[in-house]
Amino acid sequence: MKKLLLTAAIAVMGISANAQEFKFGPKAGYSLSMLKASGEGQDYKFDAKSTFYAGAMVEYKFNDKFAVQGEVLYSPIGGKQEESVSYNIMGANVTGTEKSDWKLGTVQIPVSAKYYATENLAFGVGLNVGIITSAKIKMTAELSGTAMGEPFSDSTTETTDVKDHMNKLNLAPFVGAEYTLENGLFFDARYNLGVSNLAKKEDGENGTLKNSFIQVGVGFKFGGN
């Protein structure tokens, strides 16, 4: 009887060990970043910005169904604005466009819990902890008009460092899905909902600036049992 129990225990331990997997590898992809700002009772519109992300991941599978995953990624998120202007100043009639490009260099540390619906298809939920390492706004103005009866046109570009006016932490809960091929190549997609206010409260201002983003990428998993 003791031998039977010992044999059964060894078999169970062997099954558990085989079910556990540790994998790691690179990943990269496309990111669609969206900024949303509000202040003084109104919302400010930003256009979505196409950018990228790149980094590495590690995954630990407890069994055939459940796993945890951690990553370190870099992504220059942000947003864009464009508006038409028209005004009269000192006898000059001016029209044109003014554009702003917000560039927030971010190190992201997503941590997720994953459920494998099938051997290849997994769904995940988690938290993306973003650390803003740089923050700049590129302003471009393209103006034309008439001054003292003479036509003119002008184009200017200026980049401003606004890192000191930004909070450094960007927390974004996310949901996503992943499909892994037998050779280790995988594809994934996520929606990250930015919940942190990136704008510091300065001089009594009470505005908010939040960043959400979609990620679609590809990677490769090394390792195994």
Secondary structure per residue as TSV (DSSP state, phi and psi in degrees):
chain	resnum	aa	ss	phi	psi
A	1	M	-	360.0	-43.4
A	2	K	H	-62.6	-39.9
A	3	K	H	-64.2	-37.2
A	4	L	H	-65.4	-44.2
A	5	L	H	-64.4	-40.8
A	6	L	H	-63.4	-42.4
A	7	T	H	-62.6	-42.1
A	8	A	H	-65.0	-41.9
A	9	A	H	-62.8	-42.9
A	10	I	H	-63.2	-38.7
A	11	A	H	-64.7	-43.0
A	12	V	H	-64.2	-42.9
A	13	M	H	-62.5	-37.8
A	14	G	H	-66.2	-40.1
A	15	I	H	-64.3	-42.8
A	16	S	H	-63.2	-42.5
A	17	A	H	-63.9	-39.7
A	18	N	H	-69.0	-29.4
A	19	A	H	-74.6	-24.8
A	20	Q	-	-83.1	134.8
A	21	E	E	-137.7	140.8
A	22	F	E	-120.1	121.9
A	23	K	E	-132.3	156.2
A	24	F	E	-151.7	164.3
A	25	G	E	165.3	177.3
A	26	P	E	-86.3	158.9
A	27	K	E	-152.8	153.3
A	28	A	E	-159.9	164.8
A	29	G	E	173.6	-166.0
A	30	Y	E	-97.4	140.2
A	31	S	E	-129.2	132.6
A	32	L	E	-109.0	109.3
A	33	S	E	-100.8	138.6
A	34	M	E	-132.5	120.5
A	35	L	E	-96.8	145.2
A	36	K	E	-135.6	125.2
A	37	A	E	-124.4	150.4
A	38	S	E	-148.3	153.4
A	39	G	E	174.8	146.6
A	40	E	T	55.0	37.9
A	41	G	T	79.6	10.8
A	42	Q	E	-141.0	157.4
A	43	D	E	-99.2	149.7
A	44	Y	E	-115.4	131.6
A	45	K	-	-88.8	132.7
A	46	F	-	-120.2	144.4
A	47	D	B	-83.5	147.1
A	48	A	-	-64.2	148.3
A	49	K	E	-119.0	126.6
A	50	S	E	-83.8	129.0
A	51	T	E	-148.0	-155.9
A	52	F	E	-141.6	170.6
A	53	Y	E	-144.2	155.3
A	54	A	E	-155.9	146.3
A	55	G	E	171.5	-145.7
A	56	A	E	-142.5	159.0
A	57	M	E	-136.4	156.0
A	58	V	E	-133.8	142.8
A	59	E	E	-133.6	137.5
A	60	Y	E	-124.4	118.2
A	61	K	E	-95.8	123.6
A	62	F	S	-75.1	-36.5
A	63	N	S	-159.0	-163.1
A	64	D	S	-68.8	-16.5
A	65	K	S	-111.5	-32.3
A	66	F	E	-121.6	142.7
A	67	A	E	-152.3	161.9
A	68	V	E	-122.4	150.8
A	69	Q	E	-140.9	138.8
A	70	G	E	-126.8	150.4
A	71	E	E	-143.6	159.3
A	72	V	E	-130.8	119.4
A	73	L	E	-129.6	157.3
A	74	Y	E	-120.4	135.0
A	75	S	E	-150.8	127.4
A	76	P	E	-87.0	83.4
A	77	I	E	-79.1	-179.2
A	78	G	E	152.3	-150.8
A	79	G	E	-169.1	172.0
A	80	K	E	-130.9	151.5
A	81	Q	E	-133.2	146.6
A	82	E	E	-146.9	132.9
A	83	E	E	-143.4	148.5
A	84	S	E	-87.0	142.6
A	85	V	E	-126.3	149.3
A	86	S	E	-155.1	121.0
A	87	Y	E	-156.9	165.6
A	88	N	E	-121.3	122.7
A	89	I	E	-139.4	124.4
A	90	M	T	51.2	42.2
A	91	G	T	82.1	0.4
A	92	A	E	-100.6	130.8
A	93	N	E	-95.4	119.8
A	94	V	E	-124.1	133.7
A	95	T	E	-135.8	160.9
A	96	G	E	158.9	-159.6
A	97	T	E	-130.5	146.9
A	98	E	E	-123.2	129.6
A	99	K	E	-122.6	145.0
A	100	S	E	-131.2	137.1
A	101	D	E	-122.7	109.2
A	102	W	E	-87.8	123.9
A	103	K	E	-121.5	110.5
A	104	L	E	-114.3	99.7
A	105	G	E	-68.4	124.3
A	106	T	E	-134.7	130.5
A	107	V	E	-91.7	123.3
A	108	Q	E	-112.3	139.0
A	109	I	E	-125.8	84.1
A	110	P	E	-79.7	136.5
A	111	V	E	-127.9	128.9
A	112	S	E	-138.9	155.9
A	113	A	E	-104.0	135.1
A	114	K	E	-122.3	142.7
A	115	Y	E	-120.6	123.0
A	116	Y	E	-89.0	104.8
A	117	A	S	-69.1	-34.6
A	118	T	S	-135.1	-179.0
A	119	E	S	-61.8	-28.5
A	120	N	S	-108.8	-25.4
A	121	L	E	-104.4	125.0
A	122	A	E	-128.5	148.4
A	123	F	E	-117.7	144.2
A	124	G	E	-138.8	153.3
A	125	V	E	-133.5	147.5
A	126	G	E	-175.2	-165.8
A	127	L	E	-129.2	128.4
A	128	N	E	-99.5	113.6
A	129	V	E	-94.8	108.4
A	130	G	E	-101.2	137.3
A	131	I	E	-118.3	114.6
A	132	I	E	-77.9	119.0
A	133	T	E	-100.1	-20.2
A	134	S	E	-154.3	151.9
A	135	A	E	-150.1	114.5
A	136	K	E	-135.5	149.5
A	137	I	E	-120.2	121.3
A	138	K	E	-98.2	116.4
A	139	M	E	-105.0	130.6
A	140	T	E	-129.1	129.6
A	141	A	E	-123.2	128.1
A	142	E	E	-121.1	106.9
A	143	L	E	-122.0	150.5
A	144	S	E	-151.1	163.2
A	145	G	E	163.9	-153.8
A	146	T	E	-130.6	142.8
A	147	A	E	-138.9	121.9
A	148	M	T	55.3	38.7
A	149	G	T	79.8	0.9
A	150	E	E	-111.0	134.9
A	151	P	E	-72.8	151.4
A	152	F	E	-150.5	161.3
A	153	S	E	-145.4	148.7
A	154	D	E	-150.5	142.9
A	155	S	E	-135.2	125.2
A	156	T	E	-130.8	149.1
A	157	T	E	-134.8	133.5
A	158	E	E	-142.8	134.8
A	159	T	E	-112.3	128.4
A	160	T	E	-117.6	131.5
A	161	D	E	-83.6	119.0
A	162	V	-	-117.7	19.3
A	163	K	G	-58.8	-37.1
A	164	D	G	-68.7	-14.5
A	165	H	G	-100.4	5.9
A	166	M	B	-114.5	142.6
A	167	N	-	-73.5	147.1
A	168	K	S	-86.0	-16.6
A	169	L	E	-105.9	128.6
A	170	N	E	-124.3	100.0
A	171	L	E	-89.7	131.9
A	172	A	E	-142.0	100.3
A	173	P	E	-60.8	148.6
A	174	F	E	-143.8	158.3
A	175	V	E	-128.5	151.4
A	176	G	E	-167.0	179.4
A	177	A	E	-140.9	154.4
A	178	E	E	-143.7	140.8
A	179	Y	E	-126.0	125.4
A	180	T	E	-114.2	130.5
A	181	L	-	-82.6	166.5
A	182	E	T	-62.8	-28.3
A	183	N	T	-84.7	0.1
A	184	G	S	102.9	-12.7
A	185	L	E	-70.9	132.9
A	186	F	E	-134.9	157.6
A	187	F	E	-127.9	138.3
A	188	D	E	-142.9	163.7
A	189	A	E	-146.8	142.9
A	190	R	E	-145.3	153.7
A	191	Y	E	-118.2	121.9
A	192	N	E	-107.8	120.9
A	193	L	-	-98.3	109.0
A	194	G	-	-71.1	124.3
A	195	V	-	-115.1	-10.5
A	196	S	S	-86.3	143.7
A	197	N	-	-84.3	114.2
A	198	L	-	-82.4	-14.2
A	199	A	B	-91.6	127.4
A	200	K	-	-70.9	147.6
A	201	K	-	-83.7	111.0
A	202	E	-	-129.2	138.1
A	203	D	T	52.6	41.4
A	204	G	T	78.3	0.9
A	205	E	-	-69.8	147.1
A	206	N	-	-131.0	33.1
A	207	G	-	-82.1	164.9
A	208	T	E	-127.5	149.6
A	209	L	E	-140.2	115.7
A	210	K	E	-125.5	149.3
A	211	N	E	-126.0	121.2
A	212	S	E	-115.2	157.9
A	213	F	E	-158.0	150.4
A	214	I	E	-105.5	137.6
A	215	Q	E	-124.6	131.5
A	216	V	E	-130.3	121.5
A	217	G	E	-148.4	-175.6
A	218	V	E	-142.0	151.8
A	219	G	E	-160.2	-175.2
A	220	F	E	-141.8	134.3
A	221	K	-	-103.4	126.5
A	222	F	E	-104.4	159.7
A	223	G	E	101.2	-176.7
A	224	G	E	-179.0	-149.1
A	225	N	-	-63.7	360.0
